Amino acid sequence: MLTIGQLAEAAGTTVRAVRHYHAQGLLPEPVRRPNGYREYDAAALVRLVRLRRLVALGLSLPEVRHALAGDDDRELRDLLGELVGDLVRREAEVRAQRERLAALLGSGQDLRLPEALAGLVEQLRGVAVPPALVAREQELLELLQATLPPGTFDQLSEAYRAALADPARVSANVQVAQRFEALATADPDDPEVESVAGALAEQGADLAGSGTQAGPAAEAVWAAYQQTLGAAQRRCLARAAQVHGR
């Protein structure tokens, strides 16, 4: 007869694991000696060795329980067949992920951004937009992608790419963006607020064909984002929304 320590050592496992198998109902509780210690026979060792082998093959503990409950190996064959199918699918997923990561590493793009958005930001950097404005636009685009429905953001991206492909529009939009940035410390009653609001409203109309519709999440994020702006900038955006909505 074997103690629990001797059983664990013979099966190549630990006392803690044996106790866990008892708790899971995979290994029957043995008889106890008068002093309370467990006492295991050869059959317990055989079952534990089989159990450990099935776990090593990749079966979960519930699957091991089913496999050990049968009188033959048919249940085990079915389980292992399913496991092979799972491994094939996982291998395909790992291969696809590896190929995607290799493509990302070779792209030279900013890996902190989603692929589509990184391409858009790279296009933005390539049209002589000042770095400070690129950072502002990137932040806005990240917020939009996170909150707009995928199809809606894709439409917006297409309109944005078209605008970036037109040097005249890029120049005009950069000028407006710089004027908006200058409002960060301006008085909300500064006449420039109204002027920039009109220009922003025109830009909004320019992108209206993208069909962007903000849901509750996007509106909440937009409201939170505006709190990071100066008072004159917030008033400018509010006026731009009013003008654009007419």
N, C-alpha and C positions, 0 to 999 in steps of 0.2 A: 504494500500500500504506500501511497505517496502523499506527502504534505503538499500544500498549495504552492510553496516555494519550489519544491522538487518538480511538481507538475509543470509549472511555468518554465523552469529551466530546461526541462526535457523537450518542451514544445517550442522553445526559442522565443518566448514572450515574457511578459512581466506579470507579477502578482496583481498589479492594478488592472491589467487587461483581463485577466481571468475573472476578477471580481466584476468587471464591466460586463463580460459575457454572461455571468450569472444574472446580473440585474436585467439584461436584455432577454433572458429566457433562452439563450442559445446553448448554454452549458448547464445541465441540471445540477442542482445543489446536491453534494454528496452527503453521505452519512457523517456524523460527527463523533469524535471520540468522547469519552466521559469528561475530558478536560475542555471540551468545546471546540477543539481544532478540527478542521475539515480533513477527511481522509479519502483519497482518490484511488480508483482501481485502474487497470489497463484500458478498460473501455472508455473511461473519461479522457485518458490521454489520446486514444485514437480519435475520439470526437473532436478534441481540441486541435489536434494536428490537421484534421480535415477542415475544420473551421478556419484555421489560419491560412491554409492553402487557398481556400475559396476567396478569402479577403484579399490575399496577394494577387489573385487573378483579376481583381477589380470589382467584385460583387459587393453590394451594400449589405449591411447586417440583416435587413428584412429579407433580401434575396437569399442570403446564406441560410436563413431560417427555413425558407421554402425548399431550398435544395437539399438540406439535411433531413427534411421531413419525409421525403419520398423513399420508396423501397428500392428504386432503381435510379439510373442517372438521366432519365428522360427530362425531368424538371430542370436539372442542371444544364443539359444540352440546350434546352430552349432559352434559358437565362444567358448562357454564354453566347448563343447566336444573336440575341438582342444586344449584348454587350459589344460584339464585333460590329454590328450595325452602328451603334453609338460611336465607336472609335473611328469608323470610316467617316462619319459626319463631322466629328471633331477634327480629324486630320484635314478635311477639306476647309473647315473654318480657320484652322491654324495656318494653312497654306495661304488662304486668301488674305488673312491678316498680315502675314509676313510679307506678301507681295505689296500690300497697301503701304506698310511701314517703309519698305525699301523705296517705293515710289516717292513717299513724302520726304525721306532723307535725301533723295537725289534731286528734289525739286528746287531747293534753295529758298523756299517760301518760309514765312513766319509760322513755325509749328505750333504756336500758342493759339492760332486761329483755325476755325473750320476751313476745309480746303477751298470751298467756293468763296468764302469771305476773304481768305488770304489772297486769292487771285484778284479780287476786286480792289483790295488795299494796294497790292502791287501795281495795278493799273493806275490807281490814284497817285502813287508815288512817282510814276513815270511821266506825269504830265505837268511837271514843274509847279506842283502845289507846295507851299511852304510847310515844313515839318510840323509846326504847331497846329496848322489846320488839318494836316493828315491825321494827327493824333485825335483831334476833336471828331473828325468824320469817322475814324475807325471806332471810336467809343460809341457813337450814335448807331453805326451799322451793327455793331455787336449787340446792342440793346434791341434793335429792331429784329435781328435774326432770332434772338432768344424769345421774343414775345409775339411776333406775327406768325400766322399760319405759314407753313413751308411754301405753299403755292403762291401766297401773297408776297412773301419776301422774294421769291424767284422773279416775280413780275417787276417788283421794285428794282431788283438788281439789273434786270435787262434795261429798264429805263435809265438807271444810273450809268450803266456802261455806255449807252448811247450818248448821254450827256458828256461823258469823259472823252468820247471819240470826236467831239466837236471843239476845236481849240477856242473858238469865239465864246462858246457857252462856258468853257472852263475858265477863261479869263474873267468873264463877267461874274461868274459864281464865286471865284476867289476874291474878287473885289468886295462883293457883298459880304462874304464870310469875314473878311478882315474888318470891315466896318462894324459887323455885329460883335466881333471880339473886342473892338475898341469901346463898346458900350458897357463893358464889364464894370467900369468904375464911374459911369456917367450918371447924371441925374435922370430919373424917370421922365421928367418933363422936358428933357433936351429935344429940340426939334428933329434931331437926327434919328430919334426913335421911330417917328412916323415915317420918315423917308426909308429907313432900312426895312421897316415892316412892309411897305409897299413892294420893295424889291424881293423880299422873302416870299410874299404872296405870289409874285410872278413865277418864282422858282417852283412853288408848290403847284401852280397851274401847269407848269412845264412837265412835272412828273405825275400829273393826275391820271394820265393814261395808264399808269401801272396798276390802277385799281386797288390801291392799298386801303384796307379798312381795318382800323384799330379796334381790337376787342378790349374787354375790361382789363386784362392783364397788361396789354400794351399801353393803355391809357394810364394805368396806375404807375407803370415804370416811367412813362413820359412825365407825369406830374412830379415824381421823385427826382427825375433828372433836372427838371426846371428849378428845383430848389437849390441846385448847385450853382445856378447862374446869378448874376447881379440883378438888382431890381429893374434897371433899365432894359436889360436883356429879356427878362420875363415879360415886361409890358410890351416889348417889341414883338415877341412871339404871340402874345394874346391878340395884339392888333393885326398881325399878319393872318392869324386864323380867322378873324372877323372879316378882313378884306377878301381873303380867299373864298370864304363861305358865301359871299354875296352872289 
